[in-house]
């Protein structure tokens, strides 16, 4: 019987972490830690704890992940509903999406996604107890990926004024459905209503419900906040910012 030899990288460091030129960052939902990506393709997992004596927060590097040969451009935590071992999804400059174990750092899955990508985002669908991964970039659609197999479940397409999707934001409970807000590179906001869990595999394409011009420049950031049925969305441009509130 032939044996398979697999090199397993083991990294040690002292009081200071190794050189880590950070390109992106993502925090866990529980705020117990965060992950950073680097130009060299490494991913570092950090723990946040409180010192019992001084009550000050302590940040400690816990694990350094190897596996990508190009820069990490986006990260997101993927909640695992079956146990407490959350996963981390990464997107590198070569277009590879990888799924990592959040505790031991093992690479669970990876897939090369065609296209020039800008970022990935976790879609936390509480009502279905599932997480999906949305991928966007220099194309006029958004890819919705399965959180464990990384296969494309459906594509959110633009039917009106299509352009590259620069920023995306997940919105829950819009007309009793989960929704995704996308801002194009020329400042157009688009809203997609996501199919239910049972319909996700049967609907290969979804077109936007609404489309509205917000700005004239490239959006820098977009974020959302929820409290009960109320929601607020902040969109930041280089020359202006806008807030939308839904009660």
C-alpha positions in Angstrom: 0.0 0.0 0.0 1.4 3.4 -1.0 1.4 6.2 1.5 0.5 9.7 0.7 2.9 12.3 2.1 1.4 15.8 2.7 3.5 18.6 4.0 1.7 20.4 6.9 3.0 23.9 7.7 3.5 24.6 11.4 4.3 28.2 12.4 5.8 29.3 15.7 6.4 32.8 17.0 7.3 34.5 20.2 5.8 37.5 21.9 5.5 39.4 18.6 3.6 38.0 15.5 5.5 37.6 12.2 5.4 40.3 9.5 1.9 40.5 8.2 1.1 43.2 5.6 -2.6 43.5 6.1 -4.9 43.9 3.1 -8.3 43.1 4.6 -10.0 42.3 7.9 -13.2 40.6 9.1 -14.6 40.1 12.6 -16.8 37.3 13.9 -20.4 37.8 14.8 -19.7 37.1 18.5 -16.9 39.7 18.4 -14.5 37.2 20.1 -12.0 37.5 17.4 -11.2 38.6 13.8 -9.2 37.5 10.8 -6.8 39.5 8.6 -5.5 38.8 5.1 -2.1 39.8 3.8 -0.3 40.6 0.5 1.7 37.4 0.8 -1.5 35.3 0.9 -1.3 34.4 4.6 -4.4 34.7 6.8 -4.0 35.4 10.5 -6.6 34.5 13.1 -6.7 36.7 16.2 -8.4 36.2 19.6 -9.8 39.1 21.7 -10.0 38.6 25.5 -10.2 40.8 28.5 -7.4 40.9 31.1 -8.9 39.9 34.5 -6.6 42.3 36.4 -6.7 45.4 34.3 -10.0 44.9 32.5 -8.2 45.9 29.3 -8.8 44.1 26.0 -6.0 41.9 24.8 -5.5 41.0 21.1 -3.5 37.8 20.5 -2.5 36.1 17.2 -3.7 32.5 17.4 -3.1 30.9 14.0 -1.5 31.7 10.7 -3.0 30.0 7.6 -1.0 29.2 4.5 -2.5 28.1 1.1 -2.8 31.1 -1.2 0.0 32.2 -3.5 -1.5 35.6 -4.1 -2.8 38.5 -2.0 -6.0 38.0 0.1 -8.4 40.7 -1.0 -11.5 39.8 1.1 -12.5 37.8 4.1 -15.8 36.9 5.8 -16.8 34.7 8.7 -19.3 31.9 7.9 -21.5 30.8 10.8 -21.7 27.1 11.3 -25.2 26.4 12.8 -24.4 22.7 13.6 -21.6 23.5 16.2 -19.4 26.3 17.4 -16.7 25.9 14.8 -17.4 28.8 12.6 -15.7 28.9 9.2 -13.8 31.6 7.4 -14.1 32.3 3.6 -11.3 34.0 1.8 -10.9 35.5 -1.7 -7.5 35.9 -3.2 -6.3 38.0 -6.1 -6.2 35.0 -8.5 -10.0 34.5 -8.0 -9.9 31.5 -5.6 -12.4 31.3 -2.8 -11.3 29.1 0.1 -13.1 27.8 3.2 -11.1 27.5 6.4 -11.9 25.9 9.8 -12.1 28.7 12.3 -10.5 26.7 15.1 -7.7 24.6 13.7 -7.1 26.5 10.5 -7.6 23.6 8.1 -8.5 24.3 4.5 -11.8 22.6 4.0 -12.6 23.5 0.4 -11.5 25.8 -2.4 -12.8 26.8 -5.8 -11.6 29.0 -8.6 -14.4 31.4 -9.5 -14.1 32.9 -13.1 -14.0 36.7 -13.3 -12.3 39.7 -11.7 -13.5 39.9 -8.2 -13.8 42.7 -5.7 -15.0 41.0 -2.5 -17.1 38.4 -0.7 -19.8 38.9 2.0 -21.5 36.5 4.3 -25.3 36.5 4.1 -26.6 35.5 7.5 -30.1 34.2 7.0 -31.3 33.7 10.5 -34.8 32.5 9.6 -33.3 29.6 7.7 -30.4 29.1 10.0 -28.0 29.2 7.1 -25.2 31.4 5.7 -24.6 32.0 2.0 -21.6 33.7 0.4 -22.0 36.5 -2.0 -19.2 37.3 -4.5 -19.0 40.5 -6.5 -16.5 42.4 -8.7 -15.9 43.7 -12.2 -19.1 42.3 -13.6 -22.7 43.4 -13.5 -24.0 40.5 -11.4 -23.5 39.0 -7.9 -22.8 35.3 -7.4 -24.4 33.5 -4.5 -22.3 30.6 -3.4 -23.0 27.5 -1.2 -21.2 28.0 2.1 -19.6 24.5 2.2 -19.4 23.3 -1.4 -18.6 26.8 -2.9 -20.8 26.0 -5.9 -22.9 28.8 -7.4 -26.5 28.5 -6.3 -27.9 31.5 -8.2 -26.8 34.7 -9.9 -28.2 38.1 -9.1 -28.4 40.0 -12.4 -28.9 43.6 -13.4 -31.7 44.3 -15.9 -31.5 48.1 -15.7 -28.3 50.2 -16.1 -25.9 47.3 -15.5 -22.4 48.0 -14.3 -19.7 46.6 -12.0 -20.9 46.0 -8.5 -18.5 47.8 -6.1 -20.1 47.4 -2.7 -22.8 45.0 -1.3 -24.8 44.8 1.9 -27.1 42.2 3.3 -30.6 43.3 4.4 -33.0 41.0 6.4 -36.8 41.2 6.5 -37.5 43.4 3.4 -41.1 42.6 2.5 -40.8 39.5 4.6 -37.8 38.4 2.5 -34.0 38.6 2.8 -32.5 41.1 0.4 -29.1 42.2 -1.0 -28.2 45.8 -1.7 -25.6 46.4 -4.3 -24.0 49.7 -5.3 -22.4 49.9 -8.8 -19.2 51.6 -9.6 -21.1 54.6 -11.0 -23.3 55.1 -7.8 -26.5 53.2 -8.7 -28.2 51.3 -5.9 -29.8 48.0 -6.7 -32.0 45.8 -4.5 -32.4 42.0 -5.0 -34.9 39.9 -3.1 -33.4 36.5 -2.3 -35.3 33.3 -3.0 -36.4 31.2 0.0 -34.2 28.2 1.0 -36.4 25.7 -0.8 -36.4 27.8 -4.0 -32.7 28.7 -4.1 -31.6 25.8 -6.3 -34.5 26.1 -8.6 -34.0 29.8 -9.4 -30.7 30.2 -11.3 -31.2 33.9 -12.1 -32.7 36.8 -10.1 -33.1 40.3 -11.4 -33.2 43.4 -9.2 -36.5 44.7 -7.7 -35.5 48.4 -7.7 -32.7 50.5 -9.1 -31.9 54.1 -8.1 -29.1 56.6 -8.7 -27.5 57.7 -5.4 -24.2 59.3 -6.4 -21.9 60.1 -9.3 -18.7 58.6 -7.9 -17.5 55.2 -6.8 -19.0 54.1 -3.4 -16.4 53.7 -0.7 -18.4 51.7 1.8 -21.9 50.5 2.7 -23.3 49.3 6.0 -26.6 48.3 7.6 -28.0 48.2 11.2 -31.1 46.4 12.4 -33.3 46.7 15.5 -36.5 44.7 15.4 -38.3 45.4 12.1 -36.5 48.8 11.6 -33.3 49.0 9.5 -30.9 51.7 8.5 -28.4 51.7 5.6 -25.4 54.1 5.2 -23.8 54.6 1.8 -20.5 56.5 1.7 -19.1 58.2 -1.4 -16.0 60.3 -1.8 -18.0 63.6 -1.9 -21.3 62.7 0.0 -22.9 60.1 2.2 -26.6 59.0 2.4 -28.7 57.3 5.0 -31.8 55.3 4.3 -34.2 54.3 7.2 -36.9 51.7 7.0 -39.3 51.5 10.0 
